[in-house]
Amino acid sequence: MSQTLGTRSPHTPADWWVTADQARHAAQDSLGGAATAPDLLGTLAELDRARRASTAAVGAAVEALLTAGAHWEDIAAAVGLDSADDARRALTAARREAGAAIERRLGHRA
């Protein structure tokens, strides 16, 4: 169930975990290129790709946990935030990126 919209997610926790893992691998791959980039603009581009991929990975992990029944308080503690409300606010963009990533991977399921 989406804790934001109060509706059931069309994706399973496993769908979200696979998306998180793929985004994590994309982030790692981008960082590998950044370490050897010979110019600052190339390094910046690689780091930005890694940033976007890691943001999607975090968001997909959050969605997987929420879909599996985790509580915002536990998620907040895992990411070092003081409250569920802080976590909801801080992770909004990551969850949005994850939604886009899973739609690219699976498409919309009703």
Residue frames as qw, qx, qy, qz and C-alpha x, y, z in Angstrom:
[[0.000, 0.890, 0.456, 0.000, 0.00, 0.00, 0.00],
 [0.376, 0.480, -0.040, 0.792, 1.36, 3.43, -0.88],
 [0.367, -0.528, -0.516, 0.566, 1.68, 5.34, 2.37],
 [0.076, -0.164, 0.096, 0.979, 1.51, 8.60, 0.42],
 [0.362, -0.075, -0.444, -0.816, -1.63, 8.04, -1.59],
 [0.547, -0.033, 0.609, -0.574, -3.38, 5.47, 0.58],
 [0.847, 0.340, -0.121, -0.390, -3.77, 3.13, -2.41],
 [0.874, -0.182, 0.420, 0.166, -2.32, -0.29, -3.09],
 [0.011, -0.652, 0.573, 0.497, 0.84, -0.21, -5.18],
 [0.876, 0.374, -0.102, -0.288, 0.58, -2.09, -8.47],
 [0.542, 0.528, -0.627, 0.185, 4.12, -3.39, -7.79],
 [0.879, -0.390, -0.268, 0.057, 5.25, -6.03, -5.34],
 [0.472, -0.810, 0.307, 0.164, 8.08, -5.64, -2.84],
 [0.763, -0.069, 0.484, 0.423, 10.15, -7.91, -5.12],
 [0.474, 0.748, 0.283, 0.368, 9.53, -5.56, -8.08],
 [0.129, -0.978, 0.106, -0.125, 10.83, -2.68, -5.99],
 [0.671, -0.572, 0.404, 0.241, 13.86, -4.61, -4.70],
 [0.739, 0.257, 0.418, 0.461, 14.90, -5.58, -8.24],
 [0.259, 0.890, 0.143, 0.347, 14.57, -1.94, -9.28],
 [0.413, -0.881, 0.229, 0.020, 16.64, -0.87, -6.26],
 [0.779, -0.276, 0.441, 0.350, 19.33, -3.42, -7.11],
 [0.625, 0.529, 0.346, 0.458, 19.48, -2.37, -10.75],
 [0.039, 0.965, 0.007, 0.260, 19.77, 1.29, -9.77],
 [0.611, -0.711, 0.312, 0.153, 22.48, 0.43, -7.24],
 [0.779, 0.031, 0.430, 0.455, 24.47, -1.36, -9.94],
 [0.407, 0.781, 0.233, 0.413, 24.03, 1.61, -12.28],
 [0.261, -0.952, 0.135, -0.082, 25.37, 3.90, -9.55],
 [0.737, -0.453, 0.405, 0.296, 28.37, 1.66, -8.98],
 [0.706, 0.369, 0.389, 0.463, 29.09, 1.51, -12.70],
 [0.185, 0.923, 0.100, 0.321, 28.96, 5.29, -12.96],
 [0.464, -0.847, 0.255, 0.049, 31.31, 5.71, -10.02],
 [0.819, -0.122, 0.398, 0.396, 33.77, 3.34, -11.62],
 [0.530, 0.622, 0.279, 0.505, 33.91, 5.58, -14.67],
 [0.131, -0.973, -0.007, -0.191, 34.24, 8.71, -12.56],
 [0.701, -0.614, 0.248, 0.265, 37.33, 7.42, -10.81],
 [0.648, -0.074, 0.466, 0.598, 39.22, 7.23, -14.10],
 [0.369, 0.864, 0.323, 0.114, 37.69, 10.17, -15.98],
 [0.628, 0.058, 0.025, 0.775, 40.54, 12.30, -17.35],
 [0.055, 0.365, 0.094, 0.925, 38.65, 15.58, -17.28],
 [0.120, 0.113, 0.588, -0.792, 36.53, 17.39, -14.72],
 [0.579, 0.141, -0.107, -0.795, 33.44, 17.63, -16.95],
 [0.641, 0.077, -0.729, -0.225, 33.57, 13.90, -17.64],
 [0.248, -0.039, -0.822, 0.511, 33.94, 13.18, -13.94],
 [0.321, 0.108, 0.319, -0.885, 31.03, 15.48, -13.14],
 [0.660, 0.102, -0.395, -0.631, 28.82, 13.73, -15.69],
 [0.567, 0.016, -0.822, 0.056, 29.69, 10.30, -14.25],
 [0.083, -0.069, -0.695, 0.711, 29.10, 11.45, -10.68],
 [0.469, 0.092, 0.075, -0.875, 25.74, 12.92, -11.66],
 [0.688, 0.039, -0.610, -0.391, 24.69, 9.61, -13.25],
 [0.426, -0.037, -0.827, 0.366, 25.71, 7.85, -10.03],
 [0.150, 0.050, 0.450, -0.879, 23.77, 10.37, -7.94],
 [0.618, 0.056, -0.187, -0.761, 20.59, 9.88, -9.96],
 [0.682, 0.025, -0.716, -0.146, 20.90, 6.11, -9.89],
 [0.290, -0.039, -0.781, 0.552, 21.57, 6.01, -6.14],
 [0.350, 0.020, 0.244, -0.904, 18.59, 8.29, -5.51],
 [0.730, 0.030, -0.396, -0.557, 16.37, 5.85, -7.42],
 [0.564, 0.045, -0.805, 0.179, 17.87, 2.93, -5.48],
 [0.001, -0.016, -0.631, 0.776, 17.08, 4.57, -2.14],
 [0.529, 0.065, 0.029, -0.846, 13.54, 5.38, -3.25],
 [0.725, 0.056, -0.593, -0.346, 12.93, 1.87, -4.54],
 [0.379, 0.016, -0.826, 0.418, 14.20, 0.40, -1.27],
 [0.235, 0.048, 0.436, -0.867, 11.80, 2.65, 0.65],
 [0.667, 0.086, -0.234, -0.702, 8.91, 1.60, -1.60],
 [0.622, 0.061, -0.780, -0.043, 9.80, -2.07, -1.16],
 [0.166, -0.024, -0.756, 0.632, 9.83, -1.68, 2.61],
 [0.403, 0.091, 0.231, -0.881, 6.54, 0.23, 2.66],
 [0.691, 0.102, -0.468, -0.542, 4.88, -2.27, 0.32],
 [0.573, 0.017, -0.804, 0.156, 6.06, -5.08, 2.61],
 [0.564, -0.688, -0.438, -0.129, 4.53, -3.33, 5.64],
 [0.535, -0.058, -0.334, 0.774, 7.47, -1.47, 7.18],
 [0.176, -0.892, -0.381, 0.168, 6.73, 1.63, 9.24],
 [0.313, 0.853, -0.056, 0.414, 8.04, 5.11, 8.53],
 [0.494, -0.818, 0.278, -0.098, 9.58, 5.26, 12.00],
 [0.863, -0.194, 0.377, 0.275, 11.82, 2.30, 11.13],
 [0.637, 0.590, 0.198, 0.454, 12.76, 3.83, 7.79],
 [0.058, -0.953, 0.113, -0.275, 13.58, 7.14, 9.50],
 [0.673, -0.640, 0.363, 0.076, 15.86, 5.37, 11.97],
 [0.866, 0.124, 0.338, 0.346, 17.60, 3.46, 9.15],
 [0.502, 0.632, 0.141, 0.574, 18.50, 6.67, 7.32],
 [0.459, -0.112, -0.335, 0.816, 19.39, 8.62, 10.44],
 [0.167, -0.466, -0.185, -0.849, 16.37, 10.90, 10.63],
 [0.106, -0.108, 0.651, -0.744, 14.53, 11.85, 13.80],
 [0.517, 0.267, 0.530, -0.617, 10.93, 11.23, 12.79],
 [0.507, 0.383, 0.752, 0.173, 8.63, 9.57, 10.30],
 [0.293, 0.910, 0.237, -0.175, 7.60, 13.01, 9.02],
 [0.127, -0.778, 0.468, 0.399, 11.25, 13.96, 8.44],
 [0.438, -0.112, 0.830, 0.325, 11.76, 10.72, 6.51],
 [0.470, 0.652, 0.595, -0.003, 8.65, 11.25, 4.39],
 [0.186, 0.951, -0.029, -0.247, 9.83, 14.73, 3.44],
 [0.240, -0.677, 0.606, 0.343, 13.47, 13.79, 2.90],
 [0.408, -0.066, 0.870, 0.270, 12.68, 10.77, 0.76],
 [0.542, 0.638, 0.337, -0.431, 9.98, 12.27, -1.46],
 [0.378, 0.728, -0.421, -0.388, 12.30, 12.94, -4.40],
 [0.104, -0.344, 0.928, 0.094, 13.91, 9.50, -4.09],
 [0.487, 0.294, 0.783, -0.250, 10.51, 7.82, -4.12],
 [0.527, 0.724, 0.053, -0.442, 9.55, 9.84, -7.21],
 [0.201, 0.629, -0.694, -0.288, 12.77, 8.75, -8.97],
 [0.286, -0.094, 0.951, -0.069, 12.06, 5.14, -8.00],
 [0.579, 0.505, 0.504, -0.396, 8.55, 5.39, -9.44],
 [0.479, 0.739, -0.284, -0.378, 9.99, 6.57, -12.74],
 [0.007, 0.489, -0.864, -0.120, 12.60, 3.80, -12.68],
 [0.420, 0.102, 0.885, -0.172, 10.10, 1.03, -12.05],
 [0.600, 0.637, 0.249, -0.415, 7.80, 2.38, -14.76],
 [0.346, 0.686, -0.558, -0.314, 10.71, 2.27, -17.22],
 [0.100, -0.313, 0.944, -0.021, 11.52, -1.27, -16.11],
 [0.225, 0.231, 0.936, -0.145, 8.04, -2.77, -15.85],
 [0.196, -0.327, -0.495, -0.780, 5.53, -0.31, -17.23],
 [0.442, -0.190, 0.328, -0.813, 2.24, 0.43, -15.49],
 [0.265, -0.174, -0.946, -0.066, 0.32, -2.51, -14.07],
 [0.479, -0.346, -0.001, -0.807, -3.26, -2.11, -12.97]]
